[in-house]
Amino acid sequence: MNTVSTLKPDSLEARRYNRLKRWLEVSDLIVGFVLLLALVLTHGSARLRDLAYLASRQYYSIAVFMFVLFLLLISKVLSLPIDYYGFRLEHEFKLSNQKPGAWLWDELKGWLVGLVILTILVEVLYATIRLYPDYWWLVVWAVFIGFTVLLAQLAPVVLFPIFYRFEPLKNDALRERLVKLGEKAGTKVRGVYEWKISEKSKKANAALTGLGKTRRIIIADTLLENYSDDEIEAVLAHELGHHVHGHIAKGILVQVGITFVGFWASHIILRYVVDQRQMFQSMSDFANLPLLALIAAVLGLVLTPVLNAYSRYNERQADSYAWKSIPSVEPFVTSMHKLASQNLAEENPARWIEVLFHSHPTIAKRVEAAEKWRERQAVPPSETPATSV
């Protein structure tokens, strides 16, 4: 059975919604690049540094904080129209329940969280550059990896509750079923929680989050309301597939490699522009922060298709594990179609869109793969013909 050929073409509504979302992503990216380039090429970053020193009365650490504060304020002011259009877009396509006031409050909370996290990282960055100007990139690289792992562990208990409410899942039968599924996958789940996403969105989702003692299953209330227990089990089986295949650890290793190259390249470029071009006062001149951010942005942009391809490979592995872990692939297939409909996703977008924008295989390909796997399981193994000597 060729599943792709039986799929209905994506609705005009889904195509338009996703096209507009992509334009928003591209626009946000362009605004960020233009801002960073302008700060570096017009010496705006140096003027911002001088303003930070003036506001901090020449205290270096306070000046670093003020510089980060100014950068984030400028960035938010420039991106706010795009963010607001994204908020209106969700309402236009009837995918959001959030009121403007609640959206603004979330934007403020997100900005403040970003300010705290970025300030910590930047303070560590420039303190390290001052202490170890030749090897700062190695030290900061190690700190960055440790900080990333720490955030992954703390996110379910510290960050997520800032934006969403969570309650222990009341459906005892489903909770036990999902916990057993986790045990079968070799991971100890510390709890199953209902994710109160309906207060903001009509979309559905579920995830296995956290590390170690914070490992937990979170299921959107929109998923609980509209999906059968079998379908929810299929969705979570996929998430557990990531654990079985070690995708979290492998993802950290990939991040280790990419950030190593990124920090090394940043050191080489920073040394050149300071010593040869004299664009900044010194290596520890925090006016060069936009340049470092620009290097990271360019590296991320160049690697996006490769990282998307790697992610899609991992997602296919997780799907395969899900099919083997549930009694029937039918709930997986139906849940894919329902998620696409509820979240207004394109089931079969153009190939270039998948390559550049999608970290998951298209719904059409995932369903087709599930159907083919089911067909293979239904075919009895053929008997080996006798051979004559």
Legacy VTK file of the C-alpha trace (Angstrom):
# vtk DataFile Version 3.0
C-alpha trace
ASCII
DATASET POLYDATA
POINTS 389 float
0.000 0.000 0.000
1.469 3.349 -1.016
0.364 5.679 1.755
1.628 8.872 0.182
-0.568 8.396 -2.857
-3.663 8.014 -0.675
-3.018 11.179 1.317
-5.186 14.165 0.613
-3.291 17.248 -0.574
-2.566 19.737 2.196
-5.387 22.215 2.636
-4.950 25.752 1.381
-5.303 26.881 5.005
-2.407 24.671 6.173
-0.225 25.787 3.279
-0.916 29.464 3.881
-0.371 29.169 7.642
2.974 27.417 7.254
4.103 29.741 4.473
3.444 32.747 6.695
5.213 31.049 9.627
8.274 30.475 7.473
8.293 34.105 6.379
8.175 35.129 10.027
11.153 32.883 10.824
13.144 34.275 7.914
12.202 37.862 8.799
13.272 37.379 12.405
16.562 35.896 11.212
17.203 38.808 8.856
16.456 41.383 11.566
18.913 39.661 13.897
21.662 39.507 11.281
21.176 43.142 10.246
21.305 44.287 13.874
24.540 42.407 14.592
26.173 43.566 11.357
25.168 47.165 12.010
26.595 47.083 15.530
29.907 45.643 14.303
30.407 47.626 11.081
29.196 51.053 12.253
30.974 50.945 15.638
27.560 51.109 17.244
28.704 48.381 19.593
31.554 50.580 20.864
29.168 53.444 21.500
26.859 51.073 23.341
29.842 49.910 25.440
30.657 53.513 26.366
27.054 54.057 27.377
27.192 50.892 29.517
30.325 52.164 31.297
28.653 55.521 31.874
25.558 53.869 33.372
27.675 51.568 35.585
30.097 54.247 36.802
32.997 52.368 35.217
32.506 49.087 37.120
33.427 46.378 34.607
31.001 43.600 35.702
28.102 46.029 36.005
29.020 47.491 32.620
28.887 43.993 31.081
25.392 43.546 32.514
24.269 46.959 31.229
25.663 46.134 27.788
23.701 42.860 27.671
20.625 44.729 28.891
20.925 47.348 26.145
21.489 44.693 23.477
18.433 42.700 24.507
16.283 45.824 24.727
17.239 46.902 21.199
16.756 43.385 19.855
13.330 43.072 21.482
12.136 46.414 20.214
13.127 45.463 16.670
11.621 41.967 16.804
8.442 42.842 18.715
6.399 43.652 15.576
7.322 40.229 14.140
6.483 38.532 17.439
3.138 40.318 17.604
2.299 39.345 14.043
3.054 35.738 15.023
0.628 36.094 17.935
-2.054 37.488 15.626
-1.367 34.737 13.087
-2.152 32.030 15.639
-5.481 33.742 16.342
-6.246 34.237 12.658
-6.005 30.477 12.109
-7.854 29.725 15.366
-4.880 28.010 16.982
-4.571 30.226 20.045
-6.643 30.897 23.153
-4.260 33.467 24.608
-5.326 37.037 25.335
-3.045 39.963 24.390
-2.289 40.763 28.040
-1.267 37.177 28.788
0.866 37.121 25.649
2.661 40.315 26.671
3.264 38.869 30.138
4.789 35.742 28.590
6.959 37.888 26.329
8.204 39.839 29.353
8.913 36.657 31.318
10.759 35.151 28.375
12.804 38.314 27.962
13.721 38.385 31.663
14.704 34.697 31.654
16.856 35.353 28.593
18.433 38.348 30.311
19.385 36.291 33.381
20.798 33.358 31.408
22.675 35.499 28.883
24.103 37.744 31.609
25.520 34.737 33.457
27.108 33.363 30.299
28.530 36.711 29.158
29.936 37.538 32.602
31.685 34.158 32.652
32.867 34.667 29.061
34.605 37.995 29.621
35.932 37.135 33.073
37.581 34.106 31.455
38.976 36.143 28.559
40.565 38.538 31.065
42.156 35.666 33.003
43.135 33.411 30.090
43.339 35.485 26.888
44.993 32.652 24.941
42.862 29.738 26.186
39.577 31.386 27.094
37.727 29.550 24.339
38.560 26.124 25.806
37.439 27.111 29.298
34.236 28.790 28.115
33.499 25.842 25.832
33.634 23.459 28.819
31.493 25.810 30.939
28.954 26.176 28.137
28.527 22.404 27.796
28.101 21.994 31.545
25.603 24.840 31.660
23.610 23.325 28.782
23.366 19.964 30.580
22.354 21.735 33.810
19.601 23.654 32.024
18.284 20.423 30.454
18.040 18.943 33.931
16.457 21.971 35.578
14.115 23.018 32.760
11.124 20.822 33.784
11.179 22.028 37.396
12.457 25.607 37.026
11.875 27.013 33.532
8.744 25.303 32.193
6.570 26.233 35.232
7.312 29.903 34.565
5.210 29.680 31.405
2.825 26.735 31.947
0.907 25.007 34.716
1.484 21.301 35.349
-0.591 18.872 37.379
-0.068 15.164 38.118
-2.035 13.103 35.595
-5.366 12.068 37.132
-5.990 9.167 34.746
-4.452 6.393 36.868
-4.795 3.704 34.216
-3.086 5.806 31.548
-0.379 6.904 33.972
0.478 3.318 34.896
0.450 2.352 31.234
2.921 5.104 30.344
5.175 4.397 33.323
5.365 0.730 32.284
6.161 1.833 28.753
9.013 3.900 30.185
10.299 0.977 32.234
10.218 -1.192 29.127
12.369 1.419 27.412
14.852 1.288 30.290
14.177 4.707 31.807
12.741 5.522 35.202
10.043 8.134 34.855
9.711 10.321 37.950
6.174 11.381 37.153
3.489 11.867 34.516
2.039 15.363 34.321
-0.813 17.060 32.536
0.509 20.070 30.658
-2.065 22.893 30.748
-1.378 24.106 27.241
-5.039 24.845 26.422
-4.813 28.066 28.421
-2.725 29.425 25.543
-2.983 27.157 22.510
-5.274 24.714 20.762
-2.324 22.692 19.503
-1.358 19.324 21.002
1.968 17.922 22.105
3.696 15.552 24.517
7.289 15.038 25.590
9.748 13.161 27.763
11.707 15.914 29.523
14.475 16.315 32.050
17.503 14.278 33.054
17.998 11.943 35.998
15.729 12.847 38.907
13.817 15.404 36.836
12.896 12.905 34.079
9.140 13.151 33.542
6.428 12.692 30.948
4.345 15.762 30.110
1.136 15.451 28.094
-0.806 18.449 26.823
-4.394 18.591 28.066
-5.391 19.150 24.431
-3.899 15.738 23.667
-5.702 14.101 26.593
-9.033 15.565 25.484
-8.915 14.541 21.826
-6.850 11.350 21.623
-7.453 7.795 22.752
-5.171 6.134 25.293
-3.767 3.996 22.480
-2.875 7.100 20.461
-1.285 8.797 23.474
0.731 5.640 24.121
1.918 5.689 20.489
3.007 9.324 20.790
4.942 8.639 24.009
6.463 5.456 22.601
8.074 7.661 19.963
9.481 9.981 22.642
10.866 6.994 24.538
12.499 5.845 21.323
14.838 8.816 21.648
15.940 7.483 25.043
16.427 3.923 23.774
18.615 5.094 20.903
20.618 7.462 23.119
19.663 10.531 21.136
20.014 12.865 24.116
23.612 11.779 24.760
24.407 11.792 21.043
22.872 15.246 20.712
25.093 16.513 23.525
28.145 15.051 21.758
27.147 16.784 18.522
26.731 20.012 20.487
30.155 19.463 22.047
31.749 19.199 18.603
29.931 22.150 17.068
30.563 24.479 20.005
34.232 23.438 20.083
34.625 24.540 16.459
32.547 27.652 17.118
34.574 28.839 20.107
37.867 28.032 18.368
36.805 30.003 15.281
35.641 32.863 17.514
39.078 33.002 19.169
40.890 33.081 15.825
38.622 35.779 14.359
38.609 37.834 17.555
42.407 37.727 17.787
42.647 38.882 14.160
40.220 41.821 14.455
41.848 42.969 17.715
45.511 42.606 16.728
45.405 43.221 12.976
42.317 45.359 12.390
42.215 47.040 15.816
38.434 47.042 15.744
38.228 46.655 19.540
40.303 47.845 22.471
41.269 44.345 23.610
40.143 40.714 23.633
38.152 41.407 26.803
36.430 44.450 25.316
32.805 43.314 25.571
31.931 45.544 22.624
32.975 42.521 20.536
30.002 40.483 21.829
27.886 41.207 18.692
30.779 39.878 16.571
30.860 36.637 18.592
27.079 36.368 18.263
27.375 36.915 14.506
29.944 34.114 14.204
27.636 31.762 16.111
24.657 32.785 13.957
26.535 32.184 10.694
27.771 28.792 11.900
24.246 27.824 12.951
22.781 28.930 9.629
25.366 26.993 7.599
24.830 23.837 9.653
21.026 24.009 9.700
20.405 21.630 6.751
22.918 19.114 8.153
21.493 19.270 11.673
17.947 18.998 10.315
18.953 15.880 8.367
20.548 14.366 11.482
17.436 15.178 13.519
15.154 13.592 10.922
17.313 10.448 11.038
16.862 10.334 14.827
13.122 10.853 14.476
12.881 7.922 12.064
14.699 5.736 14.592
12.295 6.850 17.337
9.324 6.077 15.083
10.687 2.599 14.412
11.003 1.940 18.135
7.423 3.138 18.674
6.018 0.689 16.106
7.774 -2.210 17.823
6.626 -1.144 21.298
2.875 -0.866 20.733
0.393 -3.619 19.845
-0.600 -1.986 16.551
0.729 0.844 14.391
-2.798 2.032 13.649
-2.900 4.400 16.683
0.436 5.833 15.543
-0.963 6.498 12.060
-4.190 8.048 13.322
-2.338 10.182 15.879
-0.052 11.541 13.136
-3.005 12.610 11.002
-4.824 14.107 13.998
-1.744 16.033 15.123
-1.264 17.394 11.603
-4.889 18.505 11.482
-4.969 19.962 14.987
-1.627 21.765 14.657
-2.322 22.759 11.055
0.885 21.141 9.819
1.661 20.367 6.197
1.647 16.589 5.749
3.540 16.592 2.459
5.475 19.861 1.878
8.032 20.435 -0.868
11.396 18.741 -0.446
13.332 22.013 -0.099
11.036 23.069 2.730
11.698 19.804 4.548
15.466 20.195 4.108
15.661 23.804 5.301
12.900 24.026 7.908
11.945 20.585 9.215
13.681 18.752 12.054
11.132 15.909 11.656
10.270 13.836 8.591
7.043 14.932 6.967
3.832 13.354 8.234
3.373 11.698 4.847
6.746 9.962 5.068
6.216 8.904 8.683
2.840 7.398 7.902
4.149 5.704 4.782
7.029 4.170 6.743
4.630 2.916 9.436
2.347 1.342 6.837
5.264 -0.373 5.104
6.508 -1.713 8.429
3.040 -3.105 9.178
2.928 -4.782 5.784
6.307 -6.416 6.363
5.149 -7.770 9.721
2.021 -9.218 8.113
3.969 -11.214 5.498
4.894 -14.653 6.895
8.547 -15.598 6.467
8.989 -17.655 3.305
10.270 -21.147 3.574
13.800 -21.684 2.361
13.659 -23.873 -0.773
15.504 -27.151 -0.645
18.723 -27.243 -2.598
20.126 -30.244 -4.348
23.717 -31.276 -3.995
LINES 1 390
389 0 1 2 3 4 5 6 7 8 9 10 11 12 13 14 15 16 17 18 19 20 21 22 23 24 25 26 27 28 29 30 31 32 33 34 35 36 37 38 39 40 41 42 43 44 45 46 47 48 49 50 51 52 53 54 55 56 57 58 59 60 61 62 63 64 65 66 67 68 69 70 71 72 73 74 75 76 77 78 79 80 81 82 83 84 85 86 87 88 89 90 91 92 93 94 95 96 97 98 99 100 101 102 103 104 105 106 107 108 109 110 111 112 113 114 115 116 117 118 119 120 121 122 123 124 125 126 127 128 129 130 131 132 133 134 135 136 137 138 139 140 141 142 143 144 145 146 147 148 149 150 151 152 153 154 155 156 157 158 159 160 161 162 163 164 165 166 167 168 169 170 171 172 173 174 175 176 177 178 179 180 181 182 183 184 185 186 187 188 189 190 191 192 193 194 195 196 197 198 199 200 201 202 203 204 205 206 207 208 209 210 211 212 213 214 215 216 217 218 219 220 221 222 223 224 225 226 227 228 229 230 231 232 233 234 235 236 237 238 239 240 241 242 243 244 245 246 247 248 249 250 251 252 253 254 255 256 257 258 259 260 261 262 263 264 265 266 267 268 269 270 271 272 273 274 275 276 277 278 279 280 281 282 283 284 285 286 287 288 289 290 291 292 293 294 295 296 297 298 299 300 301 302 303 304 305 306 307 308 309 310 311 312 313 314 315 316 317 318 319 320 321 322 323 324 325 326 327 328 329 330 331 332 333 334 335 336 337 338 339 340 341 342 343 344 345 346 347 348 349 350 351 352 353 354 355 356 357 358 359 360 361 362 363 364 365 366 367 368 369 370 371 372 373 374 375 376 377 378 379 380 381 382 383 384 385 386 387 388
